[in-house]
Amino acid sequence: MSKKILIVRSANEIVIKKLINYITVTNKNNIELYCLVQKNSVKLVKNIYSNIQCFIINEDNFNYNQFKKNKNLINEINKNKYDEIYIPSSYLYFNNFNDIFNIANSINRISIFTFTADGNITRIKLNKLNLKINLLFGEYIYFFILVFKIVFLLISYSLKMLLSLVLYIHRRVKYK
């Protein structure tokens, strides 16, 4: 029996090629390959692997709120239970992937894996509560972390300058 594998096309062509190559080699081509893809990228995916079945999202990017409104697409995708879902990234990290993680979490599957640009594969377990919090507050959390970093840098720089001033005064007083 062949493995059913779904790829979310969330990375550039080079990473997608690398991922499909990894999947076909490790599973000895004993797979049914599916891809959740934006309408403008279907040809690109079909050129990489002609036997792939594509589920097409009409938006230019993956938006969970738009995805969950498309009941026909969700029903079509969930006709199968996927052994594995892969979420690739064109980078070494997964910043701003909250919508994609929510989409993957809503699909009938056994395992979810991330695949980075350098080929690092990690099995992940998604927590619905964390996904909801990130979806609602992700941008705010990022903003507060950024502000915290800036304030921390300013304080540390100020302390460094203050310490330098104290040492300077101490040397001047000591040698008079």
C-alpha positions in Angstrom: 0.0 0.0 0.0 1.4 3.4 -1.0 1.9 6.3 1.4 -0.3 9.3 1.0 1.8 12.5 1.4 0.6 16.1 1.2 3.0 19.0 0.6 1.9 22.5 1.4 3.6 24.6 -1.2 5.0 27.2 1.1 8.6 27.5 -0.2 10.4 28.3 -3.4 11.0 26.0 -6.3 14.4 24.9 -5.2 13.2 23.8 -1.8 10.1 22.0 -3.3 12.4 20.1 -5.7 14.6 19.1 -2.8 11.7 18.0 -0.7 10.0 16.0 -3.5 13.4 14.3 -4.2 13.8 13.4 -0.5 10.2 12.0 -0.4 10.5 9.9 -3.6 14.0 8.5 -2.6 13.1 7.6 1.0 9.8 6.0 0.0 11.1 4.3 -3.1 8.4 6.0 -5.2 5.8 4.0 -3.4 3.7 7.2 -2.7 0.6 9.1 -3.7 1.8 12.7 -3.7 -0.6 15.6 -3.2 0.1 19.3 -3.0 -1.9 22.2 -1.6 -0.8 25.0 -3.9 -1.7 28.6 -4.9 -3.4 28.9 -8.4 -0.4 30.7 -9.9 2.1 27.9 -8.9 0.3 24.8 -10.2 2.5 24.5 -13.4 5.6 24.9 -11.4 4.7 22.0 -9.1 3.5 19.8 -12.0 6.8 20.4 -13.8 8.7 19.1 -10.8 6.6 16.0 -10.3 4.1 15.2 -13.0 2.1 12.6 -11.0 1.2 15.0 -8.2 -2.4 15.8 -7.5 -2.9 19.5 -6.7 -5.5 21.1 -4.4 -5.7 24.7 -5.6 -6.1 27.7 -3.3 -7.3 30.8 -5.2 -5.5 33.3 -3.1 -1.8 34.3 -3.6 -0.9 33.3 -0.1 -2.1 30.9 2.6 -4.7 32.5 4.7 -6.4 30.3 7.3 -9.5 32.4 7.5 -10.1 32.2 3.8 -9.2 28.5 3.7 -11.7 27.5 6.3 -14.5 29.3 4.3 -13.8 27.1 1.3 -15.7 24.0 2.4 -15.5 22.3 -1.0 -11.7 22.4 -0.9 -11.6 21.2 2.7 -13.9 18.3 1.9 -11.9 17.4 -1.2 -8.6 17.5 0.7 -10.0 15.5 3.7 -11.3 12.6 1.5 -7.9 11.1 2.2 -6.1 10.5 5.5 -2.5 11.5 4.8 0.3 9.6 6.4 2.5 12.7 6.3 2.1 16.4 5.7 5.2 18.4 4.8 5.5 22.2 5.4 8.6 23.5 3.6 10.3 26.8 4.2 12.6 28.8 1.9 14.5 29.8 5.0 16.0 28.0 8.1 13.1 29.1 10.3 9.3 29.3 10.2 8.4 32.9 11.1 4.9 34.0 10.0 3.8 30.4 9.3 0.8 30.6 11.7 -1.8 30.4 8.9 0.0 27.5 7.3 0.3 25.6 10.6 -3.5 26.2 11.2 -4.3 24.9 7.7 -2.2 21.8 8.2 -3.7 21.2 11.6 -7.2 21.2 10.0 -6.3 18.4 7.6 -6.9 14.7 8.3 -3.4 13.3 8.8 -1.1 11.2 11.0 2.1 13.3 11.1 3.2 16.8 10.2 6.8 17.6 9.3 8.7 20.8 8.6 11.4 21.0 6.0 13.9 23.9 6.0 15.9 25.2 3.1 19.0 23.3 4.2 17.0 20.0 4.2 16.4 19.8 8.0 13.3 17.7 8.7 11.4 18.0 12.0 8.3 16.2 13.1 6.0 18.7 14.9 3.0 18.4 17.1 0.6 21.3 16.8 -1.3 22.5 19.8 -4.7 24.1 18.8 -4.6 26.6 21.7 -1.1 27.8 20.8 -2.1 28.1 17.2 -5.1 30.2 18.1 -3.1 32.5 20.3 -0.4 32.9 17.7 -3.0 33.6 15.0 -4.7 36.2 17.1 -1.7 37.8 18.8 1.3 36.8 16.7 1.9 40.2 15.2 1.5 41.9 18.6 3.8 39.4 20.3 6.5 40.0 17.6 6.1 43.8 18.0 6.4 43.6 21.8 9.5 41.4 21.5 11.0 43.9 19.1 10.3 46.8 21.5 11.7 44.8 24.4 14.9 44.1 22.5 15.3 47.8 21.6 14.7 48.9 25.2 17.1 46.3 26.5 19.8 47.5 24.0 19.3 51.1 25.0 19.5 50.3 28.7 22.6 48.1 28.3 24.3 50.8 26.2 23.3 53.5 28.8 24.8 51.3 31.6 28.0 50.8 29.6 28.3 54.6 29.0 27.6 55.3 32.7 30.2 52.7 33.8 32.7 54.3 31.4 32.0 57.7 32.9 32.4 56.5 36.5 35.7 54.8 35.6 36.9 58.0 33.9 36.0 60.1 36.9 37.6 57.6 39.2 40.8 57.7 37.3 40.8 61.5 37.2 40.2 61.8 40.9 42.7 59.1 41.8 45.6 60.7 39.9 45.1 64.3 41.2 
